[in-house]
Amino acid sequence: MVDDITIAKETLELEANALLQAKERLDNSFKEAVDTILSIEGKLIVTGIGKSGLVGAKIAATLASTGTSSFFLHPSEALHGDLGMIDKRDGVLAISYSGESQELSNILPHIKRFDIPLLAMTAQKSSTLARYADTVLDISINKEACPLGVAPTASTTLTMAMGDALAVTLMKRKDFKREDFASFHPGGSLGRKLFIKISDLMRKENLPIVKVDTPLREAIITMNEGKLGNLMIVDDSNKLVAVMSDGDLRRALMQKDFDMQRSVIDFATKNPLAIDNTRLLASEALALIESKQIQMIPIIDKNRYITGVVHIHDLVKAGIKSEQ
């Protein structure tokens, strides 16, 4: 009796081989498809039925999130009014392994009436879908992973991978950058990492700031009231010159000549790390905090006047993850 691990390995190997074989078959049709999508002024509408439809919905979502305006249209819904979603500036990507899905075949003549580009993903180049299409992407496989050979497995894996190949190629052709990706993902961990800047999270009010000649006793009171575990120290011109952390304070307590009446500057970290770019990504600020093993970074202007602080607790609370 074949064990579960062996079956799983055979499944993964079969599907991996289907991808590699498709890689070797890629020809100019793929470039034509990319060029066509880039030329579309409107949206790329993806359609398909059954498992192909489910994969198509994922492809449409991937395209939409990576800079290619796209949405999924169910063939049955299209026949009952949703064809009105298609505009003459749009294009259609139709998916059917056999190329003969009845629901999809029924809408093909209506799509062609719009005189718009029709791309196809199918395994049958002589199918109804292929005949209607302007460009055909081959998604044929030698064998499904399903032992009965009936459940779409390797074929849907290849179809999804072909959609990813289109999306990635389009991203590179459009020079789609991280900042562009962030604008489509303002929520979730990706959006927080790529979109939120320190200006969105920095504290500006009730900051713990003292002058260089402030006695340590008074400085500790200000530090406690600030609730940041840190204290910023400015000179007579109110420019940042030092920071005292709770770690600095503990180390001061260990000194033989420790005196609460001494000036706070004697125990502080001089020339501390500070940021004068409020457009810096919060994730990059967190990476700095973690690499320097500190809790807080002062935000300053070009003249070193303090405008705010960014604290590790605020970053973590906002769900920010570092670039490291």
N, C-alpha and C positions, 0 to 999 in steps of 0.2 A: 504494500500500500504506500502510495506517494505521500510524504509528509507535507504539512502546511507550508513550511519554509521553502521547500523545493517548488511547490506550486507558485508561490509568490515570486520567487526568483525567475521562474520561467515566464510569468506574466510580464514582469518588468523588462526582461530581456526581449521578449517578443515586441513589446510596444516601443522599446528603445530602437530596435532594428527597423521598425516601421518609420521612425523619424529619420534615421540615417539613410534609409533608402530614398525617402522623399527629398532629402538634402541633395543626393546625387542626381535626382531628376529635375531639380530646379532649372528653369530655362528663362528665356527672355519674357515669357508670359508673366512672371512675377514682377519684373521691372515695368512691364506695361501696366499691370494692376496698380503699382505704386504711383506711376506717372499719372494714371487716370484719377486716382483718389486726390492727388495733389492739385489736379486741374479743376476739381469740383468746387464751385463757388458756394454751394449750400452744404447739405449734410450727406453723410454716407449712411444709408438706411440698410440695416442688416435684417435678413429674413430667413426663416427656415421653420420646419415642423418637427415635432418629437425631440429626440436627442440632439439633432442638428440645430433645432431651435434653441434649446438650452445652451448649447455651445455658442450659438450665434449671439445670444443675449450677453454672454460673457465677453465675446469679442467686441461687441458694440460698447460695452462698459469700459473695456480696456482702451479702446480707441478714444472714447470721449474724455477719459482721464489723462490722456497723453497728447492732447492737442488736436485731435481730429474729431470735429463735430459729428456725432453719430448717435443713433438710437435704434432699438430693436422693434420691428413691426411683425406681428403674428400674421401669417398668410390668411387664416380664417377671418380675423378681424378686418384685414385689408379688404376682403370681399364684401364686408358689411359696413362700409363707410370710411374705414381708416385709410383707404387709398388717398383720401383728401389730405393726408399728412405729407404726401410726396409733392415736391415742388419741381419745376423745370430746371432749377439750378442744382438739384440733388443727383445722387448716384445710388445704385443699389448693389449690395453684395448678397447674393442668394446662395444658400447652402443646402445641399442634398447629396448624400453619398451615391444614391442610385441615379439621381437626376430626374426621377420620375414621380416624386411625391405629388399626389393628386392636388392637394391644397395649394402647393407651391406652383404647380404647372398651371393652375386655373388663373393665377394672377399675372403670369408672365406676359400674355398679350396686352394686358392693361398697362403694365409697366412700360412696355415698348411704345405705347401710345404717347407717353410723355417725351419720347425721343431723348432719353437720358442714358448715361453709361450703365450697363448691366454687367457686373462681375459675377463669376460663378466659382464655387468650390464644389467639385464633384469628382467621383472616381470614373465616371463614364463619359468619355469625350463625344460619344454619339447619342447621348441622351437628349431628351426634350430641353432640359435646362441648358446643356452645353450648346445646343443649336441656337437658342435665343440669345446666349451671352456674347458679349463683345470680347471678353477675355476669360479664359478658363484656367483655374489653378487645380492641379492634379492632387487629389487626396486619396488615391488608391492605395490599398495595402494588400499584402499576400494572404494574411490570415488574421482574423479577430482573436483576441486573447480568450474570449469566451470558449469553453470546451465544446459547446454545441454549435459554435460558429454563427450564432444568431444575434446575441446582444452586442450592440455597438460598444466596443472597448478600444482596441487599437485605432480604429477609424476615428473615434471622437477625440482621442488623444492627439492624433495627427492634425485633425481639423483645428483644435484649439491652439496647437503649436504653430500652425500656419497663420492663424490670426495674430498670435504674438509676434511672429516674424514680420508681418505687415506693420504692426504697431511700432515695433522697434526701428524698422527701416524708416518709417515715416517720421519718427522722432528725430533720427539723425539727419534726415534730409531737411527737416525744418529747423535744425539746430535747437531743439527743444531742451531748455535748461532746467536746473533744479528750481529756480525761481518761478518758472512757468508751471512746473508741476505743483509747486506749493499753492499757486493761485487757484488750482482746481481741487485742492485738498485742504481747505482751511480747518477742518475738524479732524479728530482722530490723532493718533500719535505721529503719523507722517506730517500732517499739517502743522502740528505743534512744533515739530522738529525743524521744519523747513520754512515756516511762515512767521511765527511769533518772534518779534524782536525785543531787545531789552527795554526799549521805550514802552512796550506794552505791560511790562511787569515791574519796572523800577519803582522804588519808593521815593517820594519827593517831600513828604511832610514829616515834621517832628523828628528830624534826623539828629543823632547824637554827635554833636560837634562842639569842640572846645578849643581854646587858644593854647599855644605852645607853653605858656607860663602858668597854666592852670594847675593848682596843686593836685596830686594824685587822688587825695581823698574826695575832692569835688568831682574829679573826672570819673571816678567809679560810680558816683551817684548818677551822673549823666548817662553813663554806659547802661546802668540798670534800667533807667527810665526809657532808653532807646529800644531795649529788648531785641537787639541784634547780635549781642555777644561781641560787639566791636564798637570802637570809638574813633571818630575821625578828628584829626588835629590840624588846625590851620594856623598860618602865621598872622602877623598884624595886618596884612593886606587881605586876609580871609582866603588865602590860597592853600590848597591841600599840601601838607608837607609830611604827614605821617599817619599811621593807623595803629591803634593799640587793640589787640584782640584779648579774649579771655586767656588765651595761651601765654601772651606776653605778660599779663598780670600774674599768672601763676609762677612764671619764671622770675618775675620781679620779687615775689614773696620769698624766693629761695636765696636772694642776695643778702650778704652779711650787712651791707650798708643800707638796707631797705628802710625808707622813711616816707610815711604817708604825706609829708609836707613837701617833698621834692616835686619838681615840675613833671607833669605827665610825659613830656617829650623825652625825658631821660630813660623811660621804659618802653617807648614805642618803636615800631618798625618804620624807619625813615625811607623815603622814596618808594612808597608802596605801589603795587600794581593798581592802575586806574584805567578807565576806558573813557575816551572822548568821542566815541562813535555810537550814538544811540540806535543806529540801524543795524548794529551787530546782531546776528541771530542769537536768541536766548540759548539755543543748544550749544553754540560756540562759547558763550559766556560760561555755561556750566562746565564745559570741557576745561576751560581755563581754571575755574575754581577747583575742580578735581585734581588737575595736574599740579597746582600750587599748594594743594591741601589747605585751603583757606575757606572761610564761610561767606565772605562778602567782598564785592568789588565796588569801590566808589566810582560814580559817574561824574565826569568833570567836563568843563568846556575847554576851549583851546587855551584859555588863560589859567587853567587849573582851579577855577572856581567850582565848588561842588554843586551839582544839579540834582543828584539823587544817588541811590545805591541799588545794586542788584544782589539779592541774598539767596543762598542755596535753598533755603526753606521755601521761598516763594517760587523758585524754579521747579522744585520737585512737586510742590503742591499743584502747580499748573500742568503737570504731566510731561515736563520737558525731559528729554533724554539727550545725553551729550553726544558729540561727534566722534568720540573715541571708540 
